[in-house]
Amino acid sequence: MSTPSSDSKKVTILDLQNKKAKGQPITMMTAYDYPAAQMVDRAGIDMILVGDSLAMVVLGYENTVSVTMEEMLHHCRAVARGAKRPLLVGDMPFMSYQVSVPQAIENAGRFLKEGNMDVVKLEGGRERAEVVQAIVKAGIPVMGHIGLTPQTVSMMGGFRVQGRSVEAALSVIDDAIALAEAGCFAMVVEGVPDRVAALITERISIPTIGIGAGKSCSGQVLVFHDALGMFDRFTPKFVKKYANFVELGTKALQDYVVDVEQGAFPGPEHAYTIKDDVYAALIEALEKRAR
């Protein structure tokens, strides 16, 4: 498969809906800066999520709830400068949409106006239906996020798979239906048993994007730093590492240290030159100064 050119057609919500209808898998990857966005774009991935996961994998916070609107918007702008083809999804951070409906609409609008995103994503099930409906009514497309929702993980007793009992599975399915009816154009399904995720995907008309939810979803998403092995604090079961940048990068930096200490870097090929006659004239000028 060839790499898409920089002038490839921009991915739209309709494209995603058509992919689900045709049974074509949808791809999404997080990105948090300009070079990562360029890499994801060049790879031909359908969507970029500027996720609140940047709190942990980029900013070093202990959890996702610490990241602010200003930090999210800063990284959104960087991603938007680097990616032109994928649909850009801005992740609304904790407490940016929970206080009131007007606050949620205003902050969602900031992601489009200030962050240059195409759409927004927010976490929660039936309890967020009213907020989703209001944001969509304001003309802002919304992606939902059900199952394991990291912003409220403390209420769930930690990072635990959701929907393993009949009652819990029915609750997740009801959340999915409620968000679809509220107007979400797609939803992330996280940390849900594969057969439950399949039931959700069958019962709603909008695409489902799985992360730790098996292969029956309409598409898949991974965190950029997980997929490329750039975050080694922990690795969830559902992650497949396609590279080990921590190992490669550390080895490269160790090689740099050795080269500098042994005088192997910089070499002649890394240096700028001055013409011999100019250098001779410079030495003569310096000698005159010293007299």
Order of alpha helices (4+ residues) and beta strands (2+ residues): alpha-beta-alpha-beta-alpha-alpha-beta-alpha-beta-alpha-beta-alpha-beta-alpha-beta-beta-alpha-alpha-alpha
